[in-house]
Amino acid sequence: MFSIGHDTAQMFAVGFPPLLHSLLFWIFASLVVHVCQRLVEHTAFAIDPSSRRISGSQAALCIGCVVWALDVVGMLMYAELAGHTLGLVPALTGLVIMALSARLTVPTLSTSTRKARILLAGAGLSLGMLAAHFTISEGYVSSYARVNGLAIVLALATAIGITAYTSIRHRAAKMKALTRIYIPQQWHDKLLAGAAILVLHWLLVNTFPLEWPDSAAPTDGVALLVIVLLFGMAIATEQLSNMRFDQARQQLLRRGLSLMRTSSYEVHPPEGDIQLSLIADQLPMLLQPDQLALHFQPIVDLDRGEVQFEALLRVRSELLGAIHPEAFLLVCELQGKTPLVDRLILVNAMASACRWRGEGMAGAKFSVNVAPATLLEEGFAPWLQAELSRHALPGSCLKLELTEHALIASGPRMLESIRHLQAIGVGVLMDDFGAGYSSLGMLADLPIAGIKCDRLFVRQLTQDPRRQSMLRHVGALASEFGLSVVVEGVETPAELQTLAACGLATIQGYVFCKPMPAADVPGWNQTQWPQRLAALRAQLGTTAGVPGAGGAPAAPAQWMQTQGSGR
């Protein structure tokens, strides 16, 4: 049985280290805390599973090594232990234990946002540190039958307190990034943790009774101290250097993937990286149909008087609040979840269109943005056909939108996928036309149904004759190819009038209305749209409001009389 000594003087047989030794150990411990914090941050910034696994493994190995080196260095700063020689087998065994405990806990400490999980992982890492220390100091202990109860309780509480404090501070800094303010741990936090580690080490040395050496014979302690310090510094320096290259690699990967789906979202490190990592942490909860709300924006064909709707994603988390849709989709791309989220969005959009048809919008049509990985997935076209049938919707009611980057970069397999979709009546539109490659040669080869001109075309359109001329030529070229043209981002009646003069009649933008929840679409279509149409007629005037006015070829004016039936 364990016995607890009552003589305080005997409880702490090893005195507190000398001032100079304590100061040097404190500085080294604070630097170790700094290195560990940077490694944990780097792991937290990783988003895709492979990067997270690699970063977590490397960080755990490095943390295990530098903490082990710190522990070994600490054994050399006590005068009472000067005659001891560190055993090779216990020292290496302690290194393995330290690295293993770090590998099991660091991924949770770096990526989790749940306090309970962080505290549990912190306790696990603390127990691993204590087990490693007791293994390293095996040659110093005279007996494990007796234990200093006060020392072991204080040591365990201190160890858990250090890991919990630094981990919770790391979590708080991550959550601050949601407001675009990322403040990592400051040096006063690291110095405080370093001082706590100094006290922790002294408590651990006094946990068990020690075996005193017969004589204070000279040892190679100084050489060992220098070797261990160099080992820890080399490991930390190498890993910190690798982190910079890995951050640049991950940024390059994200920029490349973002081009496949969108051309407007940019990641600004470090806040942007942390926001993406927080989304990745919450992704399992977000990938549920009821979490992926859709808003719809009208696309009005002024010539035919038809209205269709584009589905726009809205994501909100209880923890993170409103999430930028493109940031969410980028995380899905990095996590390999893009086909899943696209299918969930498509099902939600089809369910909305099915309800609209039951509320009087018999010819409701809609479009959905998808990623190339979704179209290239095996069996996507048969799955889509089955879902359309399940919702009693014809294939002609749906258009899929892909960015021109995605269409052009995906190669021959994409052409085959588009043809499979054509066979079931689903058309594919080139979104963000003019914001990227704009390869006319590829445009002639792609079996697409139409193009959507990027909002860049509309910027200063009413005052820029060159943009007006460019749009007229784009419309003429698309007409020659048998493609429809949609101009998005139109906000004012003046822009609408200019586009009508350019011969472009299919418009999307705030000039009609902002995106609205799916439940509001039937009401808008039956009441608000006719009112908005009348207001536009009044603003534009009888002639200016008719597509084709201003010298362009005249076009049918029946859109002025339409009641917005949605057909």
N, C-alpha and C positions, 0 to 999 in steps of 0.2 A: 504494500500500500504506500501511496505517496504521503510524505509528511511535510508539513509546512513549518519552517523555522519561525520563532517568535522574536528572536534577537535581530533588531533592524541592522545592527552592525554586521551581523553574519549573513544577512539576506543578500547584501550586495558586496560580495567578496572582492570583486574587481572594481577598482576605483574609476571614477570618470576620467577619460583620457586627458592628457595635458592640453593646455590652451592652444598651443601651436598645432598639435595633431588634430584637435577638435576643429580648429578653423579650416585646416586643409581638407579634412573629411567633409565638413559642411559645404565648402565650395564645390568639391567633387560631387557630392550628393545632389546639390542644386543643379549642376550641369547634367547629371543623369536624369533628373526630373524633366529638365528642358528637352533633352533628346527624346525621352519617352513620350512627352506631350506632342512633339512634332510628328513622331511616328504614328501616334494614335490619330492625330488630325489628318495625316495623309491617308490612313486607312479609311477614315470617315468620309473623305472626299471622293473615294472610289465609288462608282455607280454600278457598272456592269459586273456580273457575278465573277468572271475570271479575274478582273482587276481587283475586286474585293478579296478574293481568295489569295492572290499573289501578294497583295499589299499586306493583308493580315498575317500571312505566314512569315514574310520578311520582317515585319514589325515585331512579331512575337519572338523570332529568333534573336533579333538585335536587342530587344528589351531584356530577354532572358540573359544574354551575354553581359550587358553593361550592369545590370543589377547584380549578377553573380560577381563580376569584377569589383563592384562597390563593396559587397559583403566580404570578399577576400581581403581587400585593402583594409577594411575596418578591423579585421583580426590582428593586423600588424601595428595598430596604434596604441595598444595597451601595454604598459610596462610589465605587468604581471605575466603576460604571455610571451615575453621576448625570447624565452628559451625554447619555445615549442617550434616544431617543424610541421608545416602543413602537409598532410598526407595526399598523395596524388589521386588515389582511388576515391576517397571521400570527396575531394574537391571536384573531380570530374562527374561523380554521381550527383552532387549538388547542382552542377551546371545543367545536367540533363533534366533534373526535376524542375529547375527554375524555367528552362526553355519550354518544357511541356505544359506547365501551369500557365505560362503566358500565352501559349498557342491556344489553350482551351478557353481563355477568358478575354484576351485582347479584342477579338472581333466583336463581342458583345459590348465591351466597354467603349469601343469606338463608334459603333453604329446604332446601338439601341437608344430609343428616346423614352423608354419606360424606366422610371426610377427604381422600381422593385427589381427589375432584371439587372440594372446597373449595380445596385447594392449587393445582389447575390453574386454577380461576377466579381465584384470587388472583394467580397469575403473569400471567394475561391482563390483569387490571386494572392491574397494575404496568407492564407493557409499554405499555399504552395511556396511562398517566400520563406515562411517559418520552417517548413519541412526541409527546404534546401539549406537553410542556415544550420539547422541541427545536424544535417548530414555532413556539411563541410566541417563543422566543429567537433566531429566525433572523436578525433584524436586528443582533444582538449578535455573532454568530460571524463570524470573519474567514475561516475555512477549515474544511471538513469532512474534509479529506484527512488531518488528524492528529487523534488522539484520545488523551486521557489514560486509558490502560488501567486504572490503579489506581482512578481516580475512577469510571469507568463500571462496573467490577466491584463496588466498594463501594456505588455508588448502586443498582445492580440488586438486590444482596443486601439492602440496607436497605429498598427498596420492597417486595420480596416478603416480607421479614420482617414489615413493618408490616401488610400485608394478611392474611398468614397468621395472625399472632398475634391480631389483632382478630377474624378470622373463626372461628378455632378456639375462642377464648374465648366468642364468641357461640354456637357449637355446644354447648359445655360448659354454658353457662347454660340453653339450651333443654332439654338432656337432664336437667338438675337438676329441671326442672319436673315430671318424671315422679314425683318424690317430693313434689310440691306445695311445693317450695321453689325459687322463681325468684330468682336473684341476678344482675342484669345487671352489665355492666362498671362498675367503680367509677372514681372520678375519678383515682385514681393510675394506672390503666391508660391513661386518656385523656391525662394529662399526660406519661406515658412515651412514648406514640405521638406527641404533639406535639413533644417534644424530638427524637425520631427523624426527624420530618419536617423540622425545622430543619436537622439535619445532612445529610439527603438533599438538600435544596434547595441547600445550599452545594456538595455534591459535584457536582450536576448543572451548576451554573454553571461549575465548573472542568473539565467534561468536554472541551470543545473550546476551542481558542485564540480569544480574543475580539478584536474590533476596537475599539481604544481611540479615543475621540472626540478630535478636534483641540483642542477647547477645552471647558471646563466651562461652556458657556453656560447661562443660566437656562432651565429647562424647566417644563412644567406638571405635573411629577411629583407634587406634593402634591395638586393637584386630581384627578389621575387616581387617586391612592391613595384619596382620600376617596370618589370615585365607585364604584370597585371594591368598597370595603368596604361601602358602602351597598347596592350591588347584591347582594352575597353575603348580607348580613344580611336584606334584604327577601325574597329567595328562601327562605332557611331559615325565617324567622319565618312566612311564609305557609304553607309546607308543614307545619310543626309544628302550626299552628293547624288546618289542614285534617285532620290526623291525628286530632284529638280528635273531630271530627264524624264522620269515617269509622268510627272505632272504635264510636261510639254506633250508627251505622247498621248495622254488621255484627252487633252484639249484638242489636239489634231483629230483624234477619233471622233469627238463630239461634233466638231465643226463639219466633218465629212458626213456624218449621219444626219445632222440637222438639214443639210442640203437635200437629202432624199425626201424630206417631208415638208419642210418650210424654208423660206429664205429670209425671214425677218427676225427670228429669235436668236439672240446672242448670249453666251455665257460669259459673265465678267467675274473672274476669280478675285478673292476667294469666296465672296458671298454667293455668287452664282453656283459654284461647285457645291457649297454646303446645302444650298436650297435643293439642288438636284439630289444630293445624297439623302436629304430628309424625305423627299418624295419617294426615293427608292426604299427607304425604311418602311414607309406606310403603304407601299404598292399592293401587298396582299389584301389590305382592307379596302383599297380604292378600286380594285378590279372586280367590282360587283355591279350588276346592271343598274341597281337603284342609286349607285354613286355617280354614274355617268349621265348627268342630265344634259339634255339637248335643247338648244335654242335654235330658232329657224328665222332666216332672213329671206324676204321675197326676191325673186329674180323675175323681172317683168319684161315680157316681149311686147313692146309698144305697137308693133305692126299687127300682130295676131290677137292682141288683147289677152294673152295667156299669162298666168302667174304660176311659177314653181318656186320651191323653197330649198335653200341650202341648209343642211344640218351643221350646227356649230357646237362644239363640245364645251361644257362648263363643268369644272371639277371643284369640289369643295371638301375639305377634310375637317373633322372636329378639332384636330390638333393643329393643323397648319393653316386653316382658313381657306380662302379662295386661292386656287392654284392656277398659274398660267397654263392654258391648255397645251401650248407648244412645248413648255417645259415638261409637262406630264407625258406627252407623246415621245419626247426625246428620251426620257427615262425608260419608257416602255421599249423603245428601240434598243437602248443599251442593255436592257435586261432580257431581251429576246421575247418580249410579250406583245409585240406589235400585232401579229395576226389575231391574237386573242382579243385585244382591246378593240381592234377594227370590227371584228365580228360582233362584239357586244354592242358597239355603236350602231352597226347596221341593223341589228335586231331591234334596238330601241327606235331607230328611225322608221323601220317598217311598221312597227306597232303603232307609232304616231300616225302614219299615213293611213293605216287601216281604220283608226278611230275617226280621222277626218272624213273618210269616205262614208262612214256611218252617220256623219253630221252634215251631210249635204254637199261635200266636196268630192263628187264622184270621180273627177278626173285628176285628183291631186297627184302632182309629180314632185320629186325631191332629188337632191344630190348629196353625196357624202364624200368627204375627203378620206382617202385611204393611202397606205404606204405601199411601196412596191413589193415588200416582203409578203404582204397579204395576197396580192394577185398571183405571186409566184408560188404560193403554197400549194402543195398537191391537193387536188380535189376542191379548190375554192369555188370554181364555177358551178359544179353540181350542188355543192352546199348552198350557194346563193339561190340557185333555181328552186331547191327544196324549200328554203325559207320564204321565198316569194310566193310559192304555191300555198304554203301553210297560212300565210297572211292574206291569201286571195288577191294578190297584186300581180299585174302584168309586168314583164321585164321592162317594158317601155317607160314605166313610171319612174325608173331609177337611172341616175347617172353617177358614175364614180369619177372623182376628181383626183388627179395625180399631178404633182409639180413636173415641170418640163425637165428638171434635173433628174427626177426619178425615171421618167419615161425614156430619156435618152441614154442614161447610164446603165440601165438594166439589161440592154442587149436583146438578142433574138428571142430569148424565153419570154420577154415581156410582150413581144408582138404576138406570139402564140397564145398567151393568156388573154390578150385583148380580143383576139378572134374567137376564143371560146365564149367570152362574154357576149360578143356580138351575136353568137348563135342562139343565145337565150333572150336576146332583145335588149340587153343592158349596154348602154353606150359609155365611152370613156372620154373625159374632157381633159385637155392639157391646162392645168391651173398655173397661175403666175406667169403666163406667157409674157416674154419681154424682160423678165427680171433675172434671167440667167443665160443659158446657151443661145436660145432663139435660133437654132439651126434650121434654115429653110429647107435644106436637103433632107434632114430627118423628118421635117413636117410633111414632106411629100410622101414619105414612106410609111409613116405611122397610121394604122387603121383606127384613128380616133374620130369621135363624132363632132368635136368642136374645140374651141380654145377660149380661155378666159384671160382677157388682157389685165395685166397687173395694174394696181392703183397708181403706179408710177406714171402711166400714160395720162392720168387725169390731173396730175399735179400742174397747176398753173395753165390748165388747158385753154381757158377762155382768153388768156392773153398771149398764148404761144402758137403762132401759125404753123410752126414746124411740127409741133405735136399733133395738131389737127391734120396736117398733111400726112403724117405717119399713120394716124389712125384710119384715114380714108384708104390708104394703100393696104393696110392690114386687112380691113374689111373687104376690099376688092380681091385680095389674094385668097382669103378664106373662102369667099364666094366661088372663086375659080376651082378651089379644091373640094367644094361641097361641104364646107364646115360651118357650123354655127359660131357666132362670136358673142361673147358676153363681156361687157365692160364693168368691172367692179370698182368700188370705192367712190361712187358718184354721190355727192353730198348736197349740191345746190341746184335749183332750177336753171341757173345760167349754164352749168356744166351739162345738164340734160339737154338744153336747147342746142348747145354746141355739138354734142354727140349726134343729135338728130340731124343737124346740118351736115355731119360727116357721113350720114347714111347708116349709122349704127343704132339699132332699135332695141336690143336686149340689154337691160341695165340692172345693176344690183348696187345698193348703197343706201345711206341714210336719207337720201332724197325721198324715198318711199317710207321706210321706217327702220328702226333699229331691230336687231335680233330679238325675238320674243319666245317665251316658253311655248312648248308644243300645244298646251291646252288653250292658249290664246289665239292660235292661228285661225280656227273657224270663225270666231267672232270678228277678228280683224278683216278677214276675207269678205264677210257679208256686210259689215257696217263701216268700219274705219277706212278700208281701202277705197270705196266709192267716194267718201268724203275727201280723202287725200287726193284722189284723182281730180275732183272738182276744184280743189284748191290749186293744184298744179295748172289746171286749165286757166284759172283766173290769173295766176302769176305769169304764165308764158304768153297768154293772149291767144286768139283764135288761130293765127298763122304760125306763130313761133312754137305753139304746142304740138303742131302736126309734124311727125317725122318726115324728113325730106325738105323742110323749109330751109330757106337761106341758100338756095341755089343747088342743093343736092337733088337727085332724082326723087320725084314724088313717091310717097309710099302710102299704103292704105291708112286711113285715119280712124278705123273703127275702134282703136284703143280708147278714143275719147268717149265712146258710148258704152264701153264694157262696164259691167257691174262687179268685176273681180270674182268671177265664179270659180277661178282656180283651174279651169279646163284649158 
